[in-house]
Structure formats: structure tokens, C-alpha cells
Amino acid sequence: MLFAVTTDLCFDQRMQRICGSLAAAGYQVQLVGWERPTSPPLTPQPYQQHRLRGWFQKGKLFYVEYNLRLFFYLLSQRAAAWCACDLDTALPVWLRARLGGQPLVYDAHELFTEVPEVVARPAVQRVWRWVEGFIVPRARLAYTVGPALARLFEGRYGRPFGVVRNVSRLRDGETLPPATSSAPPGGYILYQGALNVGRGLEQLLDAMPQVAGRLVICGEGDLSADLRAQAERLGLLASGQVEFRGFVLPEALREVTRHAAVGIMLLENVGLSYYYSLANKFFDYVHAGIPQVLIDFPEYRTLNDEFDVAELVSDLAPTTLARALNRLLRDEPARYQYLAANCRLAAPRLSWQHEEQELRRLWGSISSIS
């Protein structure tokens, strides 16, 4: 089976988990992605990897070039099934599957037609909605990252959607850091993920002068330069209250997360994709045993109602964020201890070991490759 993504394979933890689990189940797996100018060497994996190269790194020309290069690469490959990960890979993967008479699988990492960059451009959104309407009904198997998105897809297209959540793997014998009666004095606030529109990062930086703590940001994105400039204007870089670490490989990121005091998971309601999202960082923070400040959106509220591992915020006003962060970092140590203890109870139940069973069941349902 062959999976196609537009991401850098070194940093795509969801695809590393999916491909690794299917390879361990006995499937022959290849993952195809894109090589950026700053991409590090590929890390060893139990499946084949290939990165396409090109001239463009963003915008319409990137998507045109990527799709053309992907299609011609796929013509040289053989697979029992072809998996498009999000709509930006879907057309060449569908065409290759059609030419070979093999099944098409659609793995929706998000509701692509409702991400902020698409919602803000109606003409572009119409194009991607057409692609979605063309691809989804033609997929033999389709699954996504959370129950809310699955229900939305099912209502839109009248077909079943599986759910494989973006949950981290708990390693055998892995132990969480010792529980503390308050936020650890050397700990920091951690944001991990893309630095893109709609992630609440501008508001978070505005809140930091009021926060009794330090912020570490791991990741890059479209807002990288703007956010660094904003932090500099606020004096947060000179004071050391904010640190940008850029891209961090998954193994190193696990250690960064384990030594944090509080995690951040913020989104703006700028499209249904964000509103119904279920990001892997929520589970990463739980596995590290750290409470988090979490946007009050449906999927996160449902999980927090069950496990109570986070402070929910209903808006992203800087004063709201500062109040929630200070509550955990300084003002209510008993609350911090309670949420951290709940993380330790929740971690074994929110693990990739559970999700991969559903993944294998879904792929096994395709009779031609089971």
C-alpha cells in the first residue's frame, strides 16, 4: 500500500504511527511526502519512504507542481491500495488507483474545505469542495481523526467514515515524571505544532507579559516571521520569556514535552475543520503528565468532561489566557496537582495501542488486500 502526503515525513507523527502499525501487521507500506529546503535526513522507519523535490514550497504553484510530480512518481510504483491523506494529494492518487484498478483510501486529517486558508478565499474553497465531492464517494475506505468530523462527512456524503484518532503511542515501561504538588519551578508553557493562522498564537503572545511563566514554541509555519516580530515588539525575546525552537524531531519533542509545566492547545473558530478538530498535541500533553490550557470546542470538551485534564477557555482574549495560565502556574497549586494526577490516570486509556486496533480493522475490511 502507498500513502501520499504533502508534509515532511520526518515530522508527520500521525503518518509515522499509521505506517509503522500497518508495517508491523505485515503490510508492505510506502509513504511519499515532500522535501523542503530545511528538511533533515529521513529517520529510519519500518516502511519505505520517498520524498519528492520541486521548486515551489507554498501557494497554488506548489500544489500544481506537487500533484504533477506525485502522479508521475505513482506511475512508476505498484501497490495493492492507494491512500490519499487529505484532499491536496487526492486527485493523482485517485487517478493512479483508477488506472490500476486498485482501491482508493481517503485519510482525512482535517476538513480540508474548512481550514482558515481555504475559508478566507471563496473561489479556492469552491475548487476544493468540488475535489472533496469527487473523491469521497469514490473511496473504498474513508476515515478521519475524530467522531465529530466523521459524523459531518457521513451527513454530507451518506457513507460511513471510520475514526482513527491522533493519539500518541505509550511505550512499554515508560514512566511519567514524578507528580508534584504544584507546577514545577523550572517548567515552561509549551506550544507544539504549526505556526499558522487560527492557532491563537498572536493572542497567546499578547497574554505573556501578564503570565508568571516562560513560553517555548516548537514548530514553524506561515506566521513564523510575524510571530517572532510580535514577540520582539513585546520585549518577550529580549527578556527570555518566549523561546522559538523551530522544528523539533518527534523523539526530541517528547523530551521537550515531558519537561514542560503546562501545554497549550488553542484554536480560533475560523472554520468547521478547527471547530471539530482533535489534535495530537492534546494526547501528547496527557502522556507527558502535564495539564493544559485548552480551547472549549466540542471534541476537547467531550474528552475533558471524561478525563478532566485541562483548563478550558471559551475565548482567546489575552486576559482570559493569562488568567487560566496563572491559575495553573501560580495561583492554585491544588488544581494543578489534580489535573496532573488525572493525566496519569488517562494516559493508558488514550493511547495509540487502542487506535491501531481500529486502524488494522479498517484496512482489513478491504478484502482485496486483507
N, C-alpha and C positions, 0 to 999 in steps of 0.2 A: 504494500500500500504506500501511496505517496501523499504527503501533506504539503501544502503551499501556504506560505505566509509572506507578508511584506516586511517583517521585522528582522532585526539582527538575531540570529539563532543563539548567540551567547547569552542574551538577556531575556529571552522569551521563556519564562519559567513554566507557564501553562503547557506549552508545546513540549518542553523537555519532559514534563511529567507524563503527558499523554503518550508520546512516542516511546518513552522508556518503559511504561507499563505494557504497551502493546508488544514491544520487542520481547519483554520478559515472558509474555504469554505465548510466544512462538511465532509471531508475525514478522515478516521481513518489512522493515519500515525505512523510508527515506523522508527527510524533512528538508524542504527547499525554502531558502529565505533570501535576503538582500544584504550585500556587503556595503557598509558605509565607509567613508574615508577614515573614520576613527575606530572602525571595528577591530577588536583584538583577535588573535588567532582563535580558531574554533577549539572548544574544550572537548575532550574525549567523551563520547556517548555510546551507548549500546545499540545504536542505529546509525544509518548512513546520513551524512549531512552534505548539503551543497549550497553555496551562496552565489547568487547571480551578481554581476557587476554592471554598472552603467554610468552615464554621465549626470543624470539628474537625481536629486535627493528629496524633492518635495514638489507639490503642485501637480497640475494637470499633466505636464510633460513626464513627471516621474511615473504616474500611473499608466500613461500610454507606453512608455519605454518598458516598464516592469512587465506589463501584460504581454507585450510582444516577445520580450526575451524569455519570459516564462513559457509561453506557448511553444516556441521553437525548441526550448530545452525539453519540454514534456514530450515532444515528438520523438526524441531520441531515447525515451525511457519506456519501461514496461512495468505495469502494476496491475494487481487484481482489483483494486479500487482506488479512486482518486478523491482526495479530501480538500475542499476549498475552505480555508479559515478566514471568514469574513468575506464581504462582497468584493473587496478590492482584488481578490485572487480568483473570483468565481468564474468569469467568462472563459478564460483559457483552460481552466481545469474542467469545466463542463464540456468544452469542445473536444478536449483530449479524451475524456471518458466516452463521449458520443462516438468519436471515430473508432475507438477500440471496442465499443460495446460492453464496457465495464460500468459498475455502479458509481454514481456521484454521491459523495457525502458532503454535507454542509455543517461546519462547526462555527456557530455564530458566537464570537467572543463578545459581541455587543449588538445593539440595534443600530446598525451602521447608518441607516437613513435618518437617524435622530441624534447623531453626535453633533456637538455645537458647531464644528467647522462646516457641516453639511446643512444644518438647520438655518444657518445665517445666510445661505445662498440658495434661494428657491429654485433657480434653474438647475443647479447642481443636484439639489435634492430630488427633483423630478427624474433626473437621469438614474440616480441610484435606486429610487423606488421602482423604476422600470426593471433594472437589473435584479432587484430582490424579487419582484413579481415573476420574473422569468426563471430564476434559479430555484427558488424554494420549492415550487411544485414539482420540479424535475429531479430533486434529490431523493435517492433511495432511502437514505437515513439522514436525519437532521437532529442536532442537539445544541444546547446553549448553556450559559453559565449559571442560570438561576430560575426558580419556579415562576417568578413574575414575568420574565421575558418569554419563557416557554408558553405561558398562557396567552400572552399577547400574540406571539407567532401563530399559535393554534387558532385563535379567534380570527386572525387576519387571513389565514390560508386554509383553514379547515383540515389540517393534517397534524398528526402527533409530532411533538418535539420532546426529545429526551433532555435530561438535565445532568450535566457533569460540572460540579462547582469547582471554582478556582481555589482549592484547598491545598495547603502545603502538606508535604509528607512528614510524618513523625518518624524519626529514625530510631531503630532498635537501641534501647539503652540510653536514649537521650534524656537528660535531666534538665529541668528548668533552673534558672538562677535561684538561690535561696530567697524565700519570702522575707520581706522587710515590713516594718511597722509603718513606714511612710515611703515616699518617693526617695530613691537612693540619691545622696547628695551629689555624686558625680554623674548622675544620669542626665539625659537630654531628651528634648522633644524630637521625634523623628518623623519626617515625611519621606516615604519612598514611593517612587512612581514617576510618571511622565509630568513634565512641567508644561502643561497645555492649558488652553482656555477652559474655564469652568471647573477647575480643581480647587477653588477657594484660596489659592496661594497668595494673591495680592492682598486679600483681607487678612490672611494669617500674618504676613509681614507687617501690615499696619498695626496689628494687635501686639506684636512682640515688644515694643517699648513698655507696655503695661504688664508684661509677663515676667514672673520670677523664675526664669529658666533660659536655657540655650536651645536653639533650633538647629538641627542637622538635616540637610536636604540632600537626598540621594536620587539622582536621575537627571535627565535633560529633556528638552522639548522645544516647542515653538516659542515659549516665553522665557527661555533661559537667559537671554541678554537683558530683557526688560526686567525680570525679577532681580537679577544682580544689580542693575542700575537702581531699582527701587530700594533695595537693601542698603546700597551705598548712600543714597539720599537720606535715608532714615538714620544713618550712622551705625547700622547694625553690623556691618563688616568690620569697621574700624574697632568697634567695641568687642568683637568676637562673639556677639550674641547670636549671629547666624553664620553658618558654615555651609557652603555649597561643595559637595564632594563629587559631583558629576556622576557618570555611570559607574556602578559598582557591580561586579560579577556576583551571581547568586550566592556562591559559597561565602564570599566576604560579607555580603549583605546580611546573611544570617547572623554573623557575629556582631555586626553593627546594631542589628535589631535587638539582640539579646542584652546588650549593654545600655539600651535606651531606658528612660523612665516612663515616657508616655508616647503613644503613637497617634498620628493624625490621619483621619480619613474624612476629607471634606469634598463636597461637590456642590455645584450650583444647579438649580432646576432649569437647565437650558436645553432640555430635550428629553424625550422618554428614555433614551439609552442610559443617560446618567441617573434619571429618577428611579429606574428599575434595575440599576446595576448591582453587582455583587462582586466586589474587587478582591483579589487575592491578598491585598495588604491587611484586610480585616482579619483573616485567618493567620497571617504571618505574625501579627501583634499578639494574638491569642496564644500561639505556640511559643512565643518568647516570654509569656507570662506578664506582659505589660498592659495596663489599662490604656484605653484610647479615648480621644475626643472624636465623636462620630456624628455625621450628619443624620438627621432624623428622616430618612427615606424608607420606603416600605420593607425592602429585604433586610436592611440593617435593623430596623425596629423589631421585625419578627425574631431575628436571631437574638437581639439583646433582651427582648421580653423573656426568652427561654433561658439565656445564659448569664445575663447581667454582667457584662464585662466592660462597659463603656459609659461615658457621659454623653448623652445625646444633646445636640444643639439644633434648634429649629430654624436658626438663621445664621448668617456668616458675618454679622456686624462685628467689628473688631472688639467692642466691649463685651459682646457675648462670648467670643472665643477666649479673650483674656480671662474672663470670669471662670469659664469651665476649666481652662488650663491651670489657673492658680488654685482652684479648688482641689485639684489632684496633687499639684506640685508642692503646695504650701499650706493651704487653709484647713483641709480636712484629711489628716493622715489616716483616720479610721476608714474613710470612704476609699482611699487609695488601697489600703490593705485588703478591704473586702473585695474590690474588683480584681485585684491581682490574684487573690485566692480563687475566685471564680474562673479566672483564665486557666489555672492549673486543673480545675475540675472539667472544664470544657474541652481542653486540648485533645484528650484521647478520643472524644466523640466527634470532633471536627477535624478529620484527618484524611489525607489522600488515600490511605488504605481502604477507607469506606468508598470513596468516589471511584476508585479504579475498578471496583467490582461492577459498578453500573456501566462504566466505560466498556469493559470487556463484554458485558451482556449485550450492549447496544451493537457493537461491532460483530459479535457472534450471531446477531439476528439477520445479517446479510448472508444468506445461505450459500451464495457462490464463493465466499471466501472463508466460511466458518469451518 
